[in-house]
Amino acid sequence: MKLIFATNNQNKVEEILAVVNKQFDIISLREAGINVEIPEPYLTLEENASCKSATIYAMTGINCFGEDTGLEVNSLGGDPGVKSARYAGEERSFDSNIDKLLSNLAGKPDRSARFRTVISLLIDGRETLFEGICEGRIITEKRGNQGFGYDPVFIPEGSARTFAEMDLLEKSRFSHRAIAMGKLVTFLNNMTTKP
């Protein structure tokens, strides 16, 4: 089965491919020859993910999936949440986003947080949603140079290392995106094995 992953973020593509492990033929927008930036105008991860998959399905008629991910920090009322990529502005700077996050958390004893991913899968025009959650905490300074986004300041439960200190294989043992994608793979496997 061929699926288009509705993203221009190569980091996300690599994480997804590490989980799927060649079980399905997943191609990025670039590999599909699609040069479009899909907006994320909505107030929920679910709506943004659905918008991405619906946009690409309408353009191509090919089965596809989109995802949206947010970092939800408890002492900040769930922020940055759906605005995680643009927390410090429209330029989507990883460093600026982290700097703003650490500044807003200064002096707060509760540094618990979670990453939440929602994937919208469209097969023959029918949508199914999958969610992945990774609980953890925000540390006070950046550590590691792997990954992207908030990875240098997020330590998942069960580890002493930030996501940015892990390779893809180690990160996928904890990752919100890997959890959601694992559910999608199970769904597809069940669907393709039904008589």
Contact map, one row per residue, 1 for C-alpha under 8 A:
111000000000000000000001100000000000000000000000000000000000000000000000000000000000000000000000000000000000000000000000000000000000000000000000000000000000000000000000000000000000000000000000000
111100000000000000000001111000000000000000000000000000000000011000000000000000000000000000000000000000000000000000000000000000000000000000000000000000000000000000000000000000000000000000000000000
111110000000000000000001111000000000000000000000000000000000011110000000000000000000000000000000000000000000000000000000000000000000000000000000000000000000000000000000000000000000000000000000000
011111000000000000000000011110010000000000000000000000000000011110000000000000000000000000000000000000000000000000000000000000000000000000000000000000000000000000000000000000000000000000000000000
001111100000100000000000011110000000000000000000000000000000000111000000000000000000000000000000000000000000000000000000000000000000000000000000000000000000000000000000000000000000000000000000000
000111110000000000000000000110000000000000000000000110010000000111100000000000000000000000000000000000000000000000000000000000000000000000000000000000000000000000000000000000000000000000000000000
000011111101100000000000000110000000000000000000000000000000000001100000000000000000000000000000000000000000000000000000000000000000000000000000000000000000000000000000000000000000000000000000000
000001111100000000000000000111000000100000000000000000000000000000000000000000000000000000000000000000000000000000000000000000000000000000000000000000000000000000000000000000000000000000000000000
000000111111100000000000000000000000000000000000000000000000000000000000000000000000000000000000000000000000000000000000000000000000000000000000000000000000000000000000000000000000000000000000000
000000111111110000000000000000000000000000000000000000000000000000000000000000000000000000000000000000000000000000000000000000000000000000000000000000000000000000000000000000000000000000000000000
000000001111111000000000000000000000000000000000000000000000000000000000000000000000000000000000000000000000000000000000000000000000000000000000001100000000000000000000000000000000000000000000000
000000101111111100000000000000000000000000000000000000000000000000000000000000000000000000000000000000000000000000000000000000000000000000000000000000000000000000000000000000000000000000000000000
000010101111111110000000000100000000000000000000000000000000000000000000000000000000000000000000000000000000000000000000000000000000000000000000000000000000000000000000000000000000000000000000000
000000000111111111000000000000000000000000000000000000000000000000000000000000000000000000000000000000000000000000000000000000000000000000000000000000000000000000000000000000000000000000000000000
000000000011111111100000000000000000000000000000000000000000000000000000000000000000000000000000000000000000000000000000000000000000000000000000000000000000000000000001000100001100000000000000000
000000000001111111110000000000000000000000000000000000000000000000000000000000000000000000000000000000000000000000000000000000000000000000000000000000000000000000000000000000001100100000000000000
000000000000111111111100010000000000000000000000000000000000000000000000000000000000000000000000000000000000000000000000000000000000000000000000000000000000000000000000000000000000000000000000000
000000000000011111111000000000000000000000000000000000000000000000000000000000000000000000000000000000000000000000000000000000000000000000000000000000000000000000000001100100000000000000000000000
000000000000001111111000000000000000000000000000000000000000000000000000000000000000000000000000000000000000000000000000000000000000000000000000000000000000000000000000000100000100110000000000000
000000000000000111111111000000000000000000000000000000000000000000000000000000000000000000000000000000000000000000000000000000000000000000000000000000000000000000000000000000000000110010000000000
000000000000000011111111000000000000000000000000000000000000000000000000000000000000000000000000000000000000000000000000000000000000000000000000000000000000000000000000000000000000000000000000000
000000000000000010011111100000000000000000000000000000000000000000000000000000000000000000000000000000000000000000000000000000000000000000000000000000000000000000000000000000000000000000000000000
000000000000000000011111100000000000000000000000000000000000000000000000000000000000000000000000000000000000000000000000000000000000000000000000000000000000000000000000000000000000000000000000000
111000000000000000011111110000000000000000000000000000000000000000000000000000000000000000000000000000000000000000000000000000000000000000000000000000000000000000000000000000000000000000000000000
111000000000000000000111111000000000000000000000000000000000000000000000000000000000000000000000000000000000000000000000000000000000000000000000000000000000000000000000000000000000000000000000000
011110000000000010000001111100000000000000000000000000000000000000000000000000000000000000000000000000000000000000000000000000000000000000000000000000000000000000000000000000000000000000000000000
011110000000000000000000111111110000000000000000000000000000000000000000000000000000000000000000000000000000000000000000000000000000000000000000000000000000000000000000000000000000000000000000000
000111110000100000000000011111110000000000000000000000000000000000000000000000000000000000000000000000000000000000000000000000000000000000000000000000000000000000000000000000000000000000000000000
000111110000000000000000001111111110000000000000000000000000000000000000000000000000000000000000000000000000000000000000000000000000000000000000000000000000000000000000000000000000000000000000000
000000010000000000000000001111111110000000000000000000000000000000000000000000000000000000000000000000000000000000000000000000000000000000000000000000000000000000000000000000000000000000000000000
000000000000000000000000001111111100000000000000000000000000000000000000000000000000000000000000000000000000000000000000000000000000000000000000000000000000000000000000000000000000000000000000000
000100000000000000000000001111111100000000000000000000000000000000000000000000000000000000000000000000000000000000000000000000000000000000000000000000000000000000000000000000000000000000000000000
000000000000000000000000000011111110000000000000000000000000000000000000000000000000000000000000000000000000000000000000000000000000000000000000000000000000000000000000000000000000000000000000000
000000000000000000000000000011111111000000000000000000000000000000000000000000000000000000000000000000000000000000000000000000000000000000000000000000000000000000000000000000000000000000000000000
000000000000000000000000000011001111100000000000000000000000000000000000000000000000000000000000000000000000000000000000000000000000000000000000000000000000000000000000000000000000000000000000000
000000000000000000000000000000000111110000000000000000000000000000000000000000000000000000000000000000000000000000000000000000000000000000000000000000000000000000000000000000000000000000000000000
000000010000000000000000000000000011111000000000000000000000000000000000000000000000000000000000000000000000000000000000000000000000000000000000000000000000000000000000000000000000000000000000000
000000000000000000000000000000000001111100000000001100100000000000000000000000000000000000000000000000000000000000000000000000000000000000000000000000000000000000000000000000000000000000000000000
000000000000000000000000000000000000111110000001000100000000000000000000000000000000000000000000000000000000000000000000000000000000000000000000000000000000000000000000000000000000000000000000000
000000000000000000000000000000000000011111000001001000000000000000000000000000000000000000000000000000000000000000000000000000000000000000000000000000000000000000000000000000000000000000000000000
000000000000000000000000000000000000001111100001000000000000000000000000000000000000000000000000000000000000000000000000000000000000000000000000000000000000000000000000000000000000000000000000000
000000000000000000000000000000000000000111111011000000000000000000000000000000000000000000000000000000000000000000000000000000000000000000000000000000000000000000000000000000000000000000000000000
000000000000000000000000000000000000000011111011000000000000000000000000000000000100000000000000000000000000000000000000000000000000000000000000000000000000000000000000000000000000000000000000000
000000000000000000000000000000000000000001111111000000000000000000000000000000000100000000000000000000000000000000000000000000000000000000000000000000000000000000000000000000000000000000000000000
000000000000000000000000000000000000000001111111100000000000000000111100000000000100000000000000000000000000000000001100000000000000000000000000000000000000000000000000000000000000000000000000000
000000000000000000000000000000000000000000011111110000000000000000010000000000000000000000000000000000000000000000000111000000001000000000000000000000000000000000000000000000000000000000000000000
000000000000000000000000000000000000000001111111111000000000000000000000000000000000000000000000000000000000000000000000000000000000000000000000000000000000000000000000000000000000000000000000000
000000000000000000000000000000000000001111111111111100000000000000110000000000000000000000000000000000000000000000000000000000000000000000000000000000000000000000000000000000000000000000000000000
000000000000000000000000000000000000000000001111111110000000000001110000000000000000000000000000000000000000000000000111000000000000000000000000000000000000000000000000000000000000000000000000000
000000000000000000000000000000000000000000000111111111000000000001100000000000000000000000000000000000000000000000000011000000000000000000000000000000000000000000000000000000000000000000000000000
000000000000000000000000000000000000010100000011111111100000000001000000000000000000000000000000000000000000000000000000000000000000000000000000000000000000000000000000000000000000000000000000000
000001000000000000000000000000000000011000000001111111110000000011100000000000000000000000000000000000000000000000000000000000000000000000000000000000000000000000000000000000000000000000000000000
000001000000000000000000000000000000000000000000111111111000000111100000000000000000000000000000000000000000000000000001110000000000000000000000000000000000000000000000000000000000000000000000000
000000000000000000000000000000000000000000000000011111111100000000000000000000000000000000000000000000000000000000000000010000000000000000000000000000000000000000000000000000000000000000000000000
000000000000000000000000000000000000010000000000001111111110000000000000000000000000000000000000000000000000000000000000000000000000000000000000000000000000000000000000000000000000000000000000000
000001000000000000000000000000000000000000000000000111111111110100000000000000000000000000000000000000000000000000000000000000000000000000000000000000000000000000000000000000000000000000000000000
000000000000000000000000000000000000000000000000000011111111111100000000000000000000000000000000000000000000000000000000010010000000000000000000000000000000000000000000000000000000000000000000000
000000000000000000000000000000000000000000000000000001111111100000000000000000000000000000000000000000000000000000000000000000000000000000000000000000000000000000000000000000000000000000000000000
000000000000000000000000000000000000000000000000000000111111100000000000000000000000000000000000000000000000000000000000000000000000000000000000000000000000000000000000000000000000000000000000000
000000000000000000000000000000000000000000000000000000011111110000000000000000000000000000000000000000000000000000000000000000000000000000000000000000000000000000000000000000000000000000000000000
000000000000000000000000000000000000000000000000000000011111111000000000000000000000000000000000000000000000000000000000000000000000000000000000000000000000000000000000000000000000000000000000000
011100000000000000000000000000000000000000000000000000011001111100000000000000000000000000000000000000000000000000000000000100000000000000000000000000000000000000000000000000000000000000000000000
011100000000000000000000000000000000000000000000000000001000111110000000000000000000000000000000000000000000000000000000111110000000000000000000000000000000000000000000000000000000000000000000000
001111000000000000000000000000000000000000000000000010011000011111000000000000000000000000000000000000000000000000000000111000000000000000000000000000000000000000000000000000000000000000000000000
001111000000000000000000000000000000000000000000000110000000001111100000000000000000000000000000000000000000000000000011110000000000000000000000000000000000000000000000000000000000000000000000000
000011100000000000000000000000000000000000000000111110000000000111110000000000000000000000000000000000000000000000000011100000000000000000000000000000000000000000000000000000000000000000000000000
000001100000000000000000000000000000000000001001110110000000000011111000000000000000000000000000000000000000000000001111000000000000000000000000000000000000000000000000000000000000000000000000000
000000000000000000000000000000000000000000001101100000000000000001111100000000000100000000000000000000000000000000001110000000000000000000000000000000000000000000000000000000000000000000000000000
000000000000000000000000000000000000000000001000000000000000000000111110000000001101000000000000000000000000000000111100000000000000000000000000000000000000000000000000000000001000000000000000000
000000000000000000000000000000000000000000001000000000000000000000011111000000011111100000000000000000000000000000111000000000000000000000000000000000000000000000000000000000000000000000000000000
000000000000000000000000000000000000000000000000000000000000000000001111100001111101000000000000000000000000000011110000000000000000000000000000000001000000000000000000000000000000000000000000000
000000000000000000000000000000000000000000000000000000000000000000000111110111111000000000000000000000000000000011110000000000000000000000000000000000000000000000000000000000000000000000000000000
000000000000000000000000000000000000000000000000000000000000000000000011111111111000000000000000000000000000001111000000000000000000000000000000000000000000000000000000000000000000000000000000000
000000000000000000000000000000000000000000000000000000000000000000000001111111100000000000000000000000000000011110000000000000000000000000000000000000000000000000000000000000000000000000000000000
000000000000000000000000000000000000000000000000000000000000000000000000111111000000000000000000000000001001011100000000000000000000000000000000000000000000000000000000000000000000000000000000000
000000000000000000000000000000000000000000000000000000000000000000000001111111110000000000000000000000011000000000000000000000000000000000000000000000000000000000000000000000000000000000000000000
000000000000000000000000000000000000000000000000000000000000000000000001111111100000000000000000000000000000000000000000000000000000000000000000000000000000000000000000000000000000000000000000000
000000000000000000000000000000000000000000000000000000000000000000000011111111111000000000000000000000000000000000000000000000000000000000000000000000000000000000000000000000000000000000000000000
000000000000000000000000000000000000000000000000000000000000000000000011110111111111000000000000000000000000000000000000000000000000000000000000000000000000000000000000000000000000000000000000000
000000000000000000000000000000000000000000000000000000000000000000000111100101111111001000000000000000000000000000000000000000000000000000000000000000000000000000000000000000000000000000000000000
000000000000000000000000000000000000000000000000000000000000000000001111100001111111000000000000000000000000000000000000000000000000000000000000000000000000000000000000000000000000000000000000000
000000000000000000000000000000000000000000111000000000000000000000011110000000111111100000000000000000000000000000000000000000000000000000000000000000000000000000000000000000000000000000000000000
000000000000000000000000000000000000000000000000000000000000000000000100000000111111111000000000000000000000000000000000000000000000000000000000000000000000000000000000000000000000000000000000000
000000000000000000000000000000000000000000000000000000000000000000001110000000111111111000000000100000000000000000000000000000000000000000000000000000000000000000000000000000000000000000000000000
000000000000000000000000000000000000000000000000000000000000000000000100000000000111111000011100100000000000000000000000000000000000000000000000000010000000000000000000000000000000000000000000000
000000000000000000000000000000000000000000000000000000000000000000000000000000000011111111111000100000000000000000000000000000000000000000000000000000000000000000000000000000000000000000000000000
000000000000000000000000000000000000000000000000000000000000000000000000000000010011111111010000100100000000000000000000000000000000000000000000000000000000000000000000000000000000000000000000000
000000000000000000000000000000000000000000000000000000000000000000000000000000000000011111011001100100000000000000000000000000000000000000000000000000000000000000000000000000000000000000000000000
000000000000000000000000000000000000000000000000000000000000000000000000000000000000011111111000000000000000000000000000000000000000000000000000000000000000000000000000000000000000000000000000000
000000000000000000000000000000000000000000000000000000000000000000000000000000000000011111110000000000000000000000000000000000000000000000000000000000000000000000000000000000000000000000000000000
000000000000000000000000000000000000000000000000000000000000000000000000000000000000010011111000000000000000000000000000000000000000000000000000000000000000000000000000000000000000000000000000000
000000000000000000000000000000000000000000000000000000000000000000000000000000000000111111111100100000000000000000000000000000000000000000000000000000000000000000000000000000000000000000000000000
000000000000000000000000000000000000000000000000000000000000000000000000000000000000110110111111100000000000000000000000000000000000000000000000000000000000000000000000000000000000000000000000000
000000000000000000000000000000000000000000000000000000000000000000000000000000000000100000011111110000000000000000000000000000000000000000000000000111000000000000000000000000000000000000000000000
000000000000000000000000000000000000000000000000000000000000000000000000000000000000000000001111111000000000000000000000000000000000000000000000000010000000000000000000000000000000000000000000000
000000000000000000000000000000000000000000000000000000000000000000000000000000000000000100001111111100000000000000000000000000000000000000000000000000000000000000000000000000000000000000000000000
000000000000000000000000000000000000000000000000000000000000000000000000000000000001111100011111111110000000000000000000000000000000000000000000000011000000000000000000000000000000000000000000000
000000000000000000000000000000000000000000000000000000000000000000000000000000000000000000000111111111000000000000000000000000000000000000000000000011001000000000000000000000000000000000000000000
000000000000000000000000000000000000000000000000000000000000000000000000000000000000000000000011111111100000000000000000000000000000000000000000000000000000000000000000000000000000000000000000000
000000000000000000000000000000000000000000000000000000000000000000000000000000000000001100000001111111110000000000000000000000000000000000000000000000000000000000000000000000000000000000000000000
000000000000000000000000000000000000000000000000000000000000000000000000000000000000000000000000111111111000000000000000000000000000000000000000000000000000000000000000000000000000000000000000000
000000000000000000000000000000000000000000000000000000000000000000000000000000000000000000000000011111111100000000000000000000000000000000011000000000000000000000000000000000000000000000000000000
000000000000000000000000000000000000000000000000000000000000000000000000000000000000000000000000001111111100000000000000000000000000000000000000000000000000000000000000000000000000000000000000000
000000000000000000000000000000000000000000000000000000000000000000000000000100000000000000000000000111111100000000000000000000000000000000000000000000000000000000000000000000000000000000000000000
000000000000000000000000000000000000000000000000000000000000000000000000001100000000000000000000000011111111001000000000000000000000000000000000000000000000000000000000000000000000000000000000000
000000000000000000000000000000000000000000000000000000000000000000000000000000000000000000000000000001111111000000000000000000000000000000000000000000000000000000000000000000000000000000000000000
000000000000000000000000000000000000000000000000000000000000000000000000000000000000000000000000000000001111100000000000000000000000000000000000000000000000000000000000000000000000000000000000000
000000000000000000000000000000000000000000000000000000000000000000000000001000000000000000000000000000001111111000000000000000000000000000000000000000000000000000000000000000000000000000000000000
000000000000000000000000000000000000000000000000000000000000000000000000000000000000000000000000000000000011111000000000000000000000000000000000000000000000000000000000000000000000000000000000000
000000000000000000000000000000000000000000000000000000000000000000000000011000000000000000000000000000000001111100000000000000000000000000000000000000000000000000000000000000000000000000000000000
000000000000000000000000000000000000000000000000000000000000000000000000111000000000000000000000000000001001111110000000000000000000000011100000000000000000000000000000000000000000000000000000000
000000000000000000000000000000000000000000000000000000000000000000000000111000000000000000000000000000000000011111000000000000000000001111000000000000000000000000000000000000000000000000000000000
000000000000000000000000000000000000000000000000000000000000000000000011110000000000000000000000000000000000001111100000000000000000001111000000000000000000000000000000000000000000000000000000000
000000000000000000000000000000000000000000000000000000000000000000000011100000000000000000000000000000000000000111110000000000000000111110000000000000000000000000000000000000000000000000000000000
000000000000000000000000000000000000000000000000000000000000000000001111000000000000000000000000000000000000000011111000000000000000111000000000000000000000000000000000000000010000000000000000000
000000000000000000000000000000000000000000000000000000000000000000001111000000000000000000000000000000000000000001111100000000000011110000000000000000000000000000000000000000011000000000000000000
000000000000000000000000000000000000000000001000000000000000000000111100000000000000000000000000000000000000000000111110000000000011100000000000000000000000000000000000000000011001000000000000000
000000000000000000000000000000000000000000001100100000000000000000111000000000000000000000000000000000000000000000011111000000001111000000000000000000000000000000000000000000000001000000000000000
000000000000000000000000000000000000000000000100110000000000000011110000000000000000000000000000000000000000000000001111100000001110000000000000000000000000000000000000000000000001100000000000000
000000000000000000000000000000000000000000000100110010000000000011100000000000000000000000000000000000000000000000000111110000111100000000000000000000000000000000000000000000000000000000000000000
000000000000000000000000000000000000000000000000000010000000001111000000000000000000000000000000000000000000000000000011111001111000000000000000000000000000000000000000000000000000000100000000000
000000000000000000000000000000000000000000000000000011001000001110000000000000000000000000000000000000000000000000000001111111110000000000000000000000000000000000000000000000000000000000000000000
000000000000000000000000000000000000000000000000000000000000001100000000000000000000000000000000000000000000000000000000111111100000000000000000000000000000000000000000000000000000000000000000000
000000000000000000000000000000000000000000000000000000000000011000000000000000000000000000000000000000000000000000000000011111000000000000000000000000000000000000000000000000000000000000000000000
000000000000000000000000000000000000000000000000000000001000001000000000000000000000000000000000000000000000000000000000011111100000000000000000000000000000000000000000000000000000000000000000000
000000000000000000000000000000000000000000000000000000000000000000000000000000000000000000000000000000000000000000000000111111110000000000000000000000000000000000000000000000000000000000000000000
000000000000000000000000000000000000000000000000000000000000000000000000000000000000000000000000000000000000000000000001111011111000000000000000000000000000000000000000000000000000000000000000000
000000000000000000000000000000000000000000000000000000000000000000000000000000000000000000000000000000000000000000000001110001111100000000000000000000000000000000000000000000000000000000000000000
000000000000000000000000000000000000000000000100000000000000000000000000000000000000000000000000000000000000000000000111100000111110000000000000000000000000000000000000000000000000000000000000000
000000000000000000000000000000000000000000000000000000000000000000000000000000000000000000000000000000000000000000000111000000011111000000000000000000000000000000000000000000000001101100000000000
000000000000000000000000000000000000000000000000000000000000000000000000000000000000000000000000000000000000000000011110000000001111100000000000000000000000000000000000000000010011000000000000000
000000000000000000000000000000000000000000000000000000000000000000000000000000000000000000000000000000000000000000011100000000000111110000000000000000000000000000000000000000111111100000000000000
000000000000000000000000000000000000000000000000000000000000000000000000000000000000000000000000000000000000000001111000000000000011111000000000000000000000000000000000000000111011000000000000000
000000000000000000000000000000000000000000000000000000000000000000000000000000000000000000000000000000000000000001110000000000000001111100000000000000000001100000000000000001110000000000000000000
000000000000000000000000000000000000000000000000000000000000000000000000000000000000000000000000000000000000000111100000000000000000111110000000000000000001100000000000000000000000000000000000000
000000000000000000000000000000000000000000000000000000000000000000000000000000000000000000000000000000000000000111000000000000000000011111000000000000000111100000000000000000000000000000000000000
000000000000000000000000000000000000000000000000000000000000000000000000000000000000000000000000000000000000001111000000000000000000001111100000000000000111100000000000000000000000000000000000000
000000000000000000000000000000000000000000000000000000000000000000000000000000000000000000000000000000000000001110000000000000000000000111110000000000001110000000000000000000000000000000000000000
000000000000000000000000000000000000000000000000000000000000000000000000000000000000000000000000000000000000001000000000000000000000000011111100000000001110000000000000000000000000000000000000000
000000000000000000000000000000000000000000000000000000000000000000000000000000000000000000000000000001000000000000000000000000000000000001111100000000001000000000000000000000000000000000000000000
000000000000000000000000000000000000000000000000000000000000000000000000000000000000000000000000000001000000000000000000000000000000000000111110000000011000000000000000000000000000000000000000000
000000000000000000000000000000000000000000000000000000000000000000000000000000000000000000000000000000000000000000000000000000000000000000111111000000011000000000000000000000000000000000000000000
000000000000000000000000000000000000000000000000000000000000000000000000000000000000000000000000000000000000000000000000000000000000000000001111100000011000000001011000000000000000000000000000000
000000000000000000000000000000000000000000000000000000000000000000000000000000000000000000000000000000000000000000000000000000000000000000000111110000010000000001111100000000000000000000000000000
000000000000000000000000000000000000000000000000000000000000000000000000000000000000000000000000000000000000000000000000000000000000000000000011111000010000000000011000000000000000000000000000000
000000000000000000000000000000000000000000000000000000000000000000000000000000000000000000000000000000000000000000000000000000000000000000000001111100110000000000111110000000000000000000000000000
000000000010000000000000000000000000000000000000000000000000000000000000000000000000000000000000000000000000000000000000000000000000000000000000111110110000000000110111000000000000000000000000000
000000000010000000000000000000000000000000000000000000000000000000000000000000000000000000000100000000000000000000000000000000000000000000000000011111110000000000010000000000000000000000000000000
000000000000000000000000000000000000000000000000000000000000000000000000000000000000100000000110110000000000000000000000000000000000000000000000001111110000000000000000000000000000000000000000000
000000000000000000000000000000000000000000000000000000000000000000000010000000000000000000000100110000000000000000000000000000000000000000000000000111111100000000000000000000000000000000000000000
000000000000000000000000000000000000000000000000000000000000000000000000000000000000000000000000000000000000000000000000000000000000000000000000011111111110000001110000000000000000000000000000000
000000000000000000000000000000000000000000000000000000000000000000000000000000000000000000000000000000000000000000000000000000000000000000001111111111111100000001111000000000000000000000000000000
000000000000000000000000000000000000000000000000000000000000000000000000000000000000000000000000010000000000000000000000000000000000000001111110000001111110000001110000000000000000000000000000000
000000000000000000000000000000000000000000000000000000000000000000000000000000000000000000000000000000000000000000000000000000000000000111100000000001111111000001100000000000000000000000000000000
000000000000000000000000000000000000000000000000000000000000000000000000000000000000000000000000000000000000000000000000000000000000000111100000000000101111101111100000000000000000000000000000000
000000000000000000000000000000000000000000000000000000000000000000000000000000000000000000000000000000000000000000000000000000000000011110000000000000000111111111100000000001000000000000000000000
000000000000000000000000000000000000000000000000000000000000000000000000000000000000000000000000000000000000000000000000000000000000011110000000000000000011111000000000000000000000000000000000000
000000000000000000000000000000000000000000000000000000000000000000000000000000000000000000000000000000000000000000000000000000000000000000000000000000000001111100000000000000000000000000000000000
000000000000000000000000000000000000000000000000000000000000000000000000000000000000000000000000000000000000000000000000000000000000000000000000000000000011111111000000000000000000000000000000000
000000000000000000000000000000000000000000000000000000000000000000000000000000000000000000000000000000000000000000000000000000000000000000000000000000000011011111000000000000000000000000000000000
000000000000000000000000000000000000000000000000000000000000000000000000000000000000000000000000000000000000000000000000000000000000000000000000000000000011001111111100000000000000000000000000000
000000000000000000000000000000000000000000000000000000000000000000000000000000000000000000000000000000000000000000000000000000000000000000000011000000111111001111111100000000000000000000000000000
000000000000000000000000000000000000000000000000000000000000000000000000000000000000000000000000000000000000000000000000000000000000000000000001011000111111000011111100001000000000000000000000000
000000000000000000000000000000000000000000000000000000000000000000000000000000000000000000000000000000000000000000000000000000000000000000000011111100111000000011111110000000000000000000000000000
000000000000000000000000000000000000000000000000000000000000000000000000000000000000000000000000000000000000000000000000000000000000000000000011110000010000000011111110000000000000000000000000000
000000000000000000000000000000000000000000000000000000000000000000000000000000000000000000000000000000000000000000000000000000000000000000000001011000000000000011111111111000000000000000000000000
000000000000000000000000000000000000000000000000000000000000000000000000000000000000000000000000000000000000000000000000000000000000000000000000011000000000000000011111111000000000000000000000000
000000000000001001000000000000000000000000000000000000000000000000000000000000000000000000000000000000000000000000000000000000000000000000000000001000000000000000000111111100000000000000000000000
000000000000000001000000000000000000000000000000000000000000000000000000000000000000000000000000000000000000000000000000000000000000000000000000000000000000000000000111111110000000000000000000000
000000000000000000000000000000000000000000000000000000000000000000000000000000000000000000000000000000000000000000000000000000000000000000000000000000000000000000000111111111000000000000000000000
000000000000000000000000000000000000000000000000000000000000000000000000000000000000000000000000000000000000000000000000000000000000000000000000000000000000000000100111111111100000000000000000000
000000000000001001100000000000000000000000000000000000000000000000000000000000000000000000000000000000000000000000000000000000000000000000000000000000000000000000000001111111101100000000000000000
000000000000000000000000000000000000000000000000000000000000000000000000000000000000000000000000000000000000000000000000000000000000000000000000000000000000000000000000111111100100000000000000000
000000000000000000000000000000000000000000000000000000000000000000000000000000000000000000000000000000000000000000000000000000000000010000000000000000000001000000000000011111110110000000000000000
000000000000000000000000000000000000000000000000000000000000000000000000000000000000000000000000000000000000000000000000000000000001110000000000000000000000000000000000001111111110000000000000000
000000000000000000000000000000000000000000000000000000000000000000000000000000000000000000000000000000000000000000111000000000000011110000000000000000000000000000000000000001111111000000000000000
000000000000001100000000000000000000000000000000000000000000000000001000000000000000000000000000000000000000000000011000000000000001100000000000000000000000000000000000000100111111100000000000000
000000000000001100100000000000000000000000000000000000000000000000000000000000000000000000000000000000000000000000000000000000000001000000000000000000000000000000000000000111111111110000000000000
000000000000000000000000000000000000000000000000000000000000000000000000000000000000000000000000000000000000000000000000000000000011100000000000000000000000000000000000000001111111111000000000000
000000000000000000000000000000000000000000000000000000000000000000000000000000000000000000000000000000000000000000001110000000000111100000000000000000000000000000000000000000011111111100000000000
000000000000000100110000000000000000000000000000000000000000000000000000000000000000000000000000000000000000000000000010000000000101000000000000000000000000000000000000000000001111111110000000000
000000000000000000110000000000000000000000000000000000000000000000000000000000000000000000000000000000000000000000000000000000000000000000000000000000000000000000000000000000000111111111000000000
000000000000000000000000000000000000000000000000000000000000000000000000000000000000000000000000000000000000000000000000000000000100000000000000000000000000000000000000000000000011111111100000000
000000000000000000000000000000000000000000000000000000000000000000000000000000000000000000000000000000000000000000000000100000000100000000000000000000000000000000000000000000000001111111110000000
000000000000000000010000000000000000000000000000000000000000000000000000000000000000000000000000000000000000000000000000000000000000000000000000000000000000000000000000000000000000111111111000000
000000000000000000000000000000000000000000000000000000000000000000000000000000000000000000000000000000000000000000000000000000000000000000000000000000000000000000000000000000000000011111111100000
000000000000000000000000000000000000000000000000000000000000000000000000000000000000000000000000000000000000000000000000000000000000000000000000000000000000000000000000000000000000001111111110000
000000000000000000000000000000000000000000000000000000000000000000000000000000000000000000000000000000000000000000000000000000000000000000000000000000000000000000000000000000000000000111111111000
000000000000000000000000000000000000000000000000000000000000000000000000000000000000000000000000000000000000000000000000000000000000000000000000000000000000000000000000000000000000000011111111100
000000000000000000000000000000000000000000000000000000000000000000000000000000000000000000000000000000000000000000000000000000000000000000000000000000000000000000000000000000000000000001111111110
000000000000000000000000000000000000000000000000000000000000000000000000000000000000000000000000000000000000000000000000000000000000000000000000000000000000000000000000000000000000000000111111110
000000000000000000000000000000000000000000000000000000000000000000000000000000000000000000000000000000000000000000000000000000000000000000000000000000000000000000000000000000000000000000011111110
000000000000000000000000000000000000000000000000000000000000000000000000000000000000000000000000000000000000000000000000000000000000000000000000000000000000000000000000000000000000000000001111111
000000000000000000000000000000000000000000000000000000000000000000000000000000000000000000000000000000000000000000000000000000000000000000000000000000000000000000000000000000000000000000000111111
000000000000000000000000000000000000000000000000000000000000000000000000000000000000000000000000000000000000000000000000000000000000000000000000000000000000000000000000000000000000000000000000111
